[in-house]
């Protein structure tokens, strides 16, 4: 799989916890459900960006902060005021346990740190990838991750 081009199929284990994440509006953003949201210190130190590997915002630094996983698809335009509801995205946050369709892990790896190598792929690799949480369970073709937010991407 590669960067998301449509909303991802997600499952929630237990109760979902969400919060509104304020997005940067310097460029128009198309955010897909399931996409990681980060404060990328080289883009904006206050407002979040959607993370995609291989883009200008796709380079994760050790000071960047993972804020959550988009719980909705949304377009944020440059005309939407930062901090307004139009520039905000509902995101899954800690302590949500979120299921991603993936075969990267098995139950032998429970408790392992989970990263995303692009906006649609779970990974075991820290380098240049956001750390999103720990593996909770693998079941029915989904890897369930206990989200850790906010999370400084110190391993990037």
Helices and strands as residue ranges (DSSP letters): E 10-13, E 18-22, E 29-31, E 36-39, E 49-50, G 56-58, E 65-70, E 74-76, G 85-87, E 88-92, E 97-101, G 107-109, E 113-118, E 121-123, E 130-139, E 142-147, E 151-152
